[in-house]
Structure formats: C-alpha cells, structure tokens
Amino acid sequence: MSARKHTALPKARTLIEALPWLTRHHGRTVVIKFGGNAMVDEELKAAFAQDVVFLRHAGLRPVVVHGGGPQISRQLDRLGLESEFRAGLRVTTPETMDVVRMVLAGQVQRELVGLLNRHGPLAVGLTGEDARIMAATKHYADIDGERVDLGRVGEVAAVDTGAIEALLDDGRIPVISSIAHSVDGDEGQTEGGIYNVNADTAAAAVAAGLGAETLIVLTDVEGLYADWPDSDEVISELTAQQLEKLLPDLSSGMVPKMEGCLHAVRNGVHTARVLDGRVPHAILLEIFTDEGVGTMVVPDAVPDPRTAKDQP
C-alpha cells in the first residue's frame, strides 16, 4: 500500500502545481482557434479534444472556432475545382462557397463535435450564420496597391454573442465554423448571403465580442520568431505596440494570426497566445504551467494615474 502511495505522489504534486492557475482562470472564457497539424493528425486531434474538455471540467468556459483549409482544398480537388489563393486568402467563388460551407459545417465541425462528445454531452456545433452570430462585409485584398476582388471572402463587421453565451451558461462547449452572414445591403450580396471568413480573424472577433480572458491560436510553428529565418528564437511575450511594429515583416501565413491577436488584446481580451499545435496538450501546458509553448501578446501598459505626471 505504501509503495503504491509513493509512486502516485508525482501525480498529486502535478495537480497541486496547477492549483494557482485553476484558481486564476476559474469561470473565465477562453476562445481557441483550432487549426494546423492539430486539425489533421489523429493523435493531436484526440489530445486537443481532451484539453478542451479538461478546461470545461476545470471550471473554464472554452469556445472553439475553426476553419478547414486542407479539407476544403481536398474536396475542391475531388470536384475538379481549382484552389486559388491571393494575399494568403482563398478566392471564393459562389461554387467554392458551397464547398466551403459543406466541408466546414458538415465535415470538420461534425468530427470535432464528435471528438469532444466522446467525453460527455458537451459540444454544440454552430456556424457564424446561426443566430446571426457573425456579420461580415466584403473583403478586398490589397496587392501591390491594387484592390483585388476575392469573391465571397468576408471581413467580420459585428458579432452577436447571445447564442454563444446561452450555451456557455448551460455548460456546453460551442464549436463555431468560420462562416458569416452578409450585412444587409452589402455590395454584391443580398440579404441571406454568406461569406467565407478567415478562421483566425473570426476567432479574434468572437474573443473580443465575449470579452474573453484569453485567445489561443494553434499553428504549426513554435511561436513568433524574433528574426526569422536568421534565427529560430521565439518571442515569449510582447505588447500590442511591439507586435504592430513587426507586422509588416511577417510571413503571409502568420499575418492573420498575429493581426487577430492584436485585434483581440486591443478590444478587451486580456492575453492572446499563438501556440505550437504540434505539441500534444499544448493548451494545458500553456494555461496551467510555467512552461509556455508559444508567444503571448498582452495589451499595452496603461500608465498608473497615481504616478503619471502632468505633461506640459
């Protein structure tokens, strides 16, 4: 009996070490953008689902926002339709939009909801169309100073969090596909039109709308590199202002992720984190330990009015 107790002690220590973080995050909302290798690797998908359910049972309020780029491209290939990208965004024709809608809501979301619900009746799937959660306007790319039409690609204009908050209050885990309804009267769209929205952008908008404690973006790199490709040193933490200065020099794949983080922390979200989704249980490591596995963006420091001096 004593030997068994002894071998179990490290487990108890690990649980106790998590106590300060459990206390700090209890009752707080966490928005997680699901993507990258974590979305296509079976073991990583299962670990992601375990992490999200753990957060829920640990007293947090997780919300998952997802895209599905690889799955959409595969389905377009099967149908003989071309995948075209401009300025890092998928050109979305009406025919492509039908595929995007089908894959996101009918395939990726269903699989993720199923993985989460292996652990209990928790996850509920939604799209940005449902209850008009996300409203979008048409997004044009700027390529070498030229305004480029990307088709049915949208920019989030407003978020109505009522349906999400109702699910959270009921103890559920909302899983939201990055599709939005069009703002009435928007150019080229009639009422009932829909847009394909970048999932990083959608997750940031949802996090800001909910006033979330944290936005977590899963990606396929270790974090934001200080001087890529000359160095693989990862920046562990930076302010919104520091990030804004770095944006023009970032790779096209990182821009929407870091722009999303910037939007989040400048609109009420306390921290935004880009994590390496190739690391199993990266979310738990980031939230409940000192061993961060990515880059954290924090709001700009606000001068303390008790010490700030009057400026001339």
C-alpha positions as CSV (number, residue, x, y, z in Angstrom):
1,M,0.0,0.0,0.0
2,S,2.8,2.4,1.0
3,A,4.7,1.7,-2.3
4,R,1.6,2.5,-4.4
5,K,1.1,5.7,-2.5
6,H,4.7,6.6,-3.1
7,T,4.5,6.1,-6.9
8,A,1.3,8.2,-7.1
9,L,2.9,11.2,-5.3
10,P,4.2,12.8,-8.5
11,K,0.7,12.9,-9.9
12,A,-0.6,14.6,-6.7
13,R,2.3,17.2,-7.0
14,T,1.4,17.9,-10.6
15,L,-2.2,18.5,-9.7
16,I,-1.3,20.8,-6.8
17,E,1.1,22.8,-9.0
18,A,-1.9,23.6,-11.3
19,L,-3.9,25.0,-8.4
20,P,-2.9,28.7,-8.8
21,W,-3.8,28.6,-12.5
22,L,-7.1,26.8,-11.8
23,T,-8.0,29.5,-9.3
24,R,-6.9,32.3,-11.6
25,H,-8.9,31.0,-14.7
26,H,-12.0,29.6,-13.0
27,G,-15.1,30.9,-14.7
28,R,-13.2,32.7,-17.4
29,T,-13.9,32.4,-21.1
30,V,-11.2,31.0,-23.4
31,V,-11.6,31.1,-27.2
32,I,-9.4,28.6,-29.1
33,K,-8.8,28.7,-32.8
34,F,-8.4,25.1,-34.0
35,G,-6.2,24.6,-37.0
36,G,-2.8,23.5,-38.4
37,N,-1.5,19.9,-37.8
38,A,-3.7,19.6,-34.7
39,M,-6.6,19.5,-37.2
40,V,-5.4,16.7,-39.4
41,D,-3.2,14.5,-37.1
42,E,-5.4,11.9,-35.4
43,E,-3.4,11.8,-32.1
44,L,-3.2,15.6,-31.9
45,K,-7.0,15.9,-32.6
46,A,-7.7,13.5,-29.8
47,A,-5.3,15.4,-27.4
48,F,-7.0,18.7,-28.4
49,A,-10.4,17.3,-27.5
50,Q,-9.1,16.1,-24.2
51,D,-7.6,19.5,-23.4
52,V,-10.8,21.4,-24.3
53,V,-13.0,19.1,-22.1
54,F,-10.4,19.3,-19.3
55,L,-10.7,23.1,-19.4
56,R,-14.5,22.8,-19.2
57,H,-14.4,20.4,-16.2
58,A,-11.7,22.7,-14.6
59,G,-14.2,25.5,-14.4
60,L,-13.3,27.5,-17.6
61,R,-15.6,28.3,-20.4
62,P,-14.0,27.2,-23.7
63,V,-15.2,28.2,-27.1
64,V,-13.7,26.6,-30.3
65,V,-13.6,28.4,-33.6
66,H,-12.3,26.5,-36.6
67,G,-11.6,26.7,-40.3
68,G,-10.7,23.8,-42.6
69,G,-8.3,24.9,-45.3
70,P,-6.7,21.4,-46.0
71,Q,-10.1,19.7,-46.0
72,I,-11.6,22.3,-48.3
73,S,-8.7,22.0,-50.8
74,R,-9.1,18.3,-50.9
75,Q,-12.8,18.4,-51.6
76,L,-12.3,21.0,-54.3
77,D,-9.7,18.7,-55.9
78,R,-12.1,15.8,-55.9
79,L,-14.7,18.0,-57.6
80,G,-12.2,19.3,-60.2
81,L,-12.3,22.8,-58.9
82,E,-9.2,25.0,-58.6
83,S,-7.9,26.3,-55.3
84,E,-6.7,29.8,-55.8
85,F,-5.1,32.0,-53.1
86,R,-4.3,35.7,-53.3
87,A,-2.7,37.7,-50.4
88,G,-2.9,34.5,-48.3
89,L,-6.7,34.2,-48.7
90,R,-8.7,31.7,-50.6
91,V,-10.5,33.2,-53.7
92,T,-14.1,32.1,-53.0
93,T,-16.5,31.9,-56.0
94,P,-20.2,31.0,-55.4
95,E,-19.4,27.4,-56.4
96,T,-16.4,27.3,-54.0
97,M,-18.5,28.8,-51.2
98,D,-20.9,25.9,-51.5
99,V,-18.0,23.5,-50.9
100,V,-16.6,25.7,-48.0
101,R,-20.0,25.6,-46.3
102,M,-20.4,21.9,-46.8
103,V,-16.9,21.0,-45.6
104,L,-16.8,23.3,-42.5
105,A,-20.3,22.7,-41.2
106,G,-20.8,19.2,-42.5
107,Q,-17.4,17.5,-42.1
108,V,-14.8,19.4,-39.9
109,Q,-17.3,20.6,-37.3
110,R,-19.1,17.3,-37.1
111,E,-15.9,15.4,-36.5
112,L,-14.7,17.9,-33.8
113,V,-18.1,17.9,-32.1
114,G,-17.9,14.1,-32.1
115,L,-14.4,14.0,-30.6
116,L,-15.5,16.4,-27.8
117,N,-18.7,14.5,-27.1
118,R,-16.8,11.2,-26.5
119,H,-16.2,12.7,-23.1
120,G,-19.9,13.7,-22.4
121,P,-22.8,15.6,-24.0
122,L,-20.9,18.9,-24.1
123,A,-20.2,20.2,-27.6
124,V,-22.7,22.0,-29.8
125,G,-21.9,22.9,-33.4
126,L,-22.7,26.4,-34.9
127,T,-21.7,28.5,-37.8
128,G,-21.5,32.2,-37.9
129,E,-24.8,32.2,-39.8
130,D,-26.6,30.6,-36.9
131,A,-28.5,33.2,-34.8
132,R,-26.6,35.7,-36.9
133,I,-23.5,35.3,-34.7
134,M,-21.1,36.8,-37.2
135,A,-22.0,39.5,-39.7
136,A,-19.5,40.3,-42.4
137,T,-18.8,42.8,-45.2
138,K,-17.0,42.0,-48.4
139,H,-13.2,41.9,-48.0
140,Y,-10.9,43.1,-50.8
141,A,-7.2,42.3,-50.8
142,D,-4.6,45.0,-51.4
143,I,-1.9,43.5,-53.7
144,D,0.9,46.0,-54.7
145,G,-1.5,48.9,-54.2
146,E,-4.3,47.3,-56.3
147,R,-7.7,46.5,-54.9
148,V,-8.4,42.8,-55.7
149,D,-11.8,41.1,-55.5
150,L,-11.6,37.7,-53.7
151,G,-15.2,36.8,-54.2
152,R,-17.2,35.7,-51.2
153,V,-14.5,36.5,-48.7
154,G,-15.7,38.5,-45.7
155,E,-14.4,40.8,-43.0
156,V,-16.2,40.4,-39.7
157,A,-18.2,43.6,-39.0
158,A,-20.2,42.6,-35.9
159,V,-20.6,39.7,-33.5
160,D,-23.7,38.8,-31.6
161,T,-22.6,36.6,-28.7
162,G,-26.1,35.8,-27.3
163,A,-26.3,32.2,-28.6
164,I,-22.8,31.5,-27.6
165,E,-23.3,32.9,-24.0
166,A,-26.5,30.9,-23.7
167,L,-24.6,27.7,-24.5
168,L,-21.8,28.6,-22.1
169,D,-24.2,29.3,-19.3
170,D,-25.7,25.9,-19.9
171,G,-22.3,24.2,-19.5
172,R,-21.9,23.5,-23.2
173,I,-18.8,23.9,-25.5
174,P,-19.7,26.0,-28.6
175,V,-17.9,24.9,-31.8
176,I,-18.2,27.6,-34.4
177,S,-17.4,27.3,-38.1
178,S,-15.9,30.5,-39.7
179,I,-18.8,31.4,-42.0
180,A,-20.7,34.7,-41.6
181,H,-23.9,36.1,-43.0
182,S,-23.6,39.3,-45.0
183,V,-24.5,42.7,-43.7
184,D,-27.8,43.8,-45.3
185,G,-27.2,46.0,-48.3
186,D,-23.6,44.9,-48.6
187,E,-22.2,45.3,-52.1
188,G,-22.7,42.3,-54.3
189,Q,-24.8,40.5,-51.7
190,T,-28.5,40.3,-50.9
191,E,-30.0,39.5,-47.6
192,G,-29.2,35.9,-46.7
193,G,-25.8,36.0,-48.5
194,I,-22.9,34.3,-46.8
195,Y,-19.1,34.9,-46.6
196,N,-16.1,32.7,-46.1
197,V,-14.1,34.3,-43.2
198,N,-10.5,33.6,-42.2
199,A,-10.7,31.5,-39.0
200,D,-8.0,33.4,-37.2
201,T,-10.0,36.6,-37.8
202,A,-13.2,35.0,-36.8
203,A,-11.7,33.6,-33.5
204,A,-10.3,37.1,-32.6
205,A,-13.7,38.7,-33.3
206,V,-15.5,36.2,-31.2
207,A,-13.0,36.5,-28.4
208,A,-13.4,40.3,-28.4
209,G,-17.2,40.0,-28.5
210,L,-17.2,37.7,-25.5
211,G,-14.7,39.8,-23.6
212,A,-12.7,36.6,-23.2
213,E,-9.8,36.1,-20.8
214,T,-7.6,34.5,-23.5
215,L,-7.5,33.9,-27.2
216,I,-5.4,30.8,-28.2
217,V,-4.4,30.3,-31.8
218,L,-3.0,26.9,-32.7
219,T,-0.4,26.9,-35.5
220,D,2.4,24.8,-37.0
221,V,5.3,26.8,-35.7
222,E,6.8,27.3,-32.2
223,G,5.5,30.8,-32.0
224,L,6.5,34.2,-33.3
225,Y,10.2,34.2,-34.3
226,A,12.4,37.2,-33.3
227,D,14.4,37.2,-36.6
228,W,13.2,34.5,-39.0
229,P,14.8,33.0,-41.0
230,D,18.1,34.1,-39.5
231,S,17.2,32.9,-36.0
232,D,14.7,30.4,-34.6
233,E,14.5,32.2,-31.3
234,V,10.8,32.5,-30.2
235,I,9.5,35.7,-28.7
236,S,7.8,34.5,-25.5
237,E,5.9,37.8,-24.8
238,L,5.3,41.1,-26.4
239,T,2.9,44.1,-26.2
240,A,0.4,45.1,-28.8
241,Q,2.5,48.1,-29.8
242,Q,5.6,45.9,-30.3
243,L,3.6,43.4,-32.4
244,E,2.2,46.2,-34.5
245,K,5.7,47.3,-35.5
246,L,6.6,43.7,-36.5
247,L,3.5,43.0,-38.7
248,P,4.9,44.4,-42.0
249,D,7.8,42.0,-41.9
250,L,5.9,38.8,-41.0
251,S,5.3,35.9,-43.4
252,S,1.9,35.9,-45.1
253,G,0.8,32.8,-43.1
254,M,1.5,34.5,-39.7
255,V,-0.1,37.9,-40.6
256,P,-3.8,36.9,-40.0
257,K,-2.9,35.1,-36.8
258,M,-0.9,38.0,-35.3
259,E,-3.4,40.6,-36.6
260,G,-6.1,38.5,-34.8
261,C,-4.1,38.6,-31.6
262,L,-3.6,42.3,-32.0
263,H,-7.3,42.9,-32.5
264,A,-8.2,40.8,-29.5
265,V,-5.9,42.5,-26.9
266,R,-6.9,45.9,-28.2
267,N,-10.6,45.0,-27.8
268,G,-10.8,43.7,-24.2
269,V,-9.2,40.3,-24.3
270,H,-6.5,40.0,-21.6
271,T,-4.0,37.9,-23.4
272,A,-3.7,36.3,-26.9
273,R,-1.4,33.4,-27.5
274,V,0.0,31.6,-30.5
275,L,0.8,28.0,-29.7
276,D,2.6,25.2,-31.4
277,G,-0.3,22.8,-32.1
278,R,2.2,20.1,-33.0
279,V,2.9,19.7,-29.3
280,P,0.4,17.3,-27.6
281,H,-1.6,19.0,-24.9
282,A,-0.1,22.4,-25.8
283,I,-3.2,24.2,-24.4
284,L,-2.8,22.6,-20.9
285,L,0.9,23.3,-20.9
286,E,0.3,27.0,-21.7
287,I,-2.6,27.6,-19.3
288,F,-1.7,25.5,-16.3
289,T,2.1,25.5,-16.1
290,D,5.1,27.9,-16.2
291,E,6.4,26.1,-19.4
292,G,4.9,28.3,-22.1
293,V,4.9,26.7,-25.6
294,G,4.4,29.8,-27.8
295,T,4.1,33.6,-27.9
296,M,1.9,35.7,-25.7
297,V,0.6,39.1,-26.7
298,V,-0.5,41.4,-24.0
299,P,-2.2,44.9,-24.1
300,D,0.0,48.0,-24.0
301,A,0.8,49.1,-20.5
302,V,-1.5,51.8,-19.1
303,P,0.3,54.4,-17.0
304,D,-0.7,54.4,-13.4
305,P,-2.6,57.6,-12.7
306,R,-1.1,57.7,-9.2
307,T,2.4,58.0,-10.6
308,A,1.9,59.6,-14.0
309,K,3.0,63.3,-14.1
310,D,1.1,66.0,-15.8
311,Q,2.5,66.7,-19.2
312,P,3.1,70.3,-20.4
